[in-house]
């Protein structure tokens, strides 16, 4: 009843809602003199709250630190507000890095850049700072300048695409809570930029999935305080902050949970009937299947957690997988086990249909389904069913 009453309350004000929303598409200050006294007001902002109509230059001055905002430019010919990128408000508009929005005096050629924010994909123009650094370098690397500005670079050498830290965090939460895919998220961002001509917006999907994966890896390291090297002892101390943690541990740390050597004594005596109160449990997921051993993954994919947590070192895993041989007592038990691929000398017929370990499972399914089909079809062709007293023979076979 409470929800129904709430909806009735909103429905009663439907006319006012419609009139107010329509009024946002027109402003009484349009084409009047701007506060600077130099030009007429022709600019609005679709992202600022209660934004004021301004001239082009005043709008740029106000939004010099907010380039992801969409500009609404009055189209005098067709009489409507046209959405535009920050750098399209005025010709030769450039966003400077390294000087809080101002251009560096030593800036070189300007570069077209694709900036991705939660409100869409933006085409802007950047000018990187070329001031020499304190350590004698010509300038700060371009990808590092983008990070200082709050933009995660899409590449290291001459980056041309970047993602605001806000959109990366938004996607991380959306994927964790809403289980949304990267493809659909990129699709929405492109439609936010241009819902009618989405093909004119740059497709960032391939670069996005690589950047988000690396960003989430860095986010884990930062939130687990591994950026401060917790495996090393603090200045003036002998032991590291968590002496009982494995090196490279990336698990979530809880200050309330008892941990020996951290918030409880390292050595203590507990009666047998209270030992369950001081215990540590390890859980491993053993839900693996043979048909998942050979996934069609990207062969150039790089492990970011190599040798950390429950993941073995890739070199050690490759060595074990290469030298592993199934014992004789484990062979022939079930088709889901890891069989060796038969050679033509051992099994001439089997080697023609089994070319990899992943082919055993489809073969077993084929044999199984064929047997089931024949057993169920035998009644239809006149073969009488087996009597109840002979059913135990099938289990023995």
Order of alpha helices (4+ residues) and beta strands (2+ residues): alpha-alpha-beta-alpha-beta-beta-beta-beta-beta-alpha-beta-beta-alpha-alpha-alpha-alpha-alpha-alpha-alpha
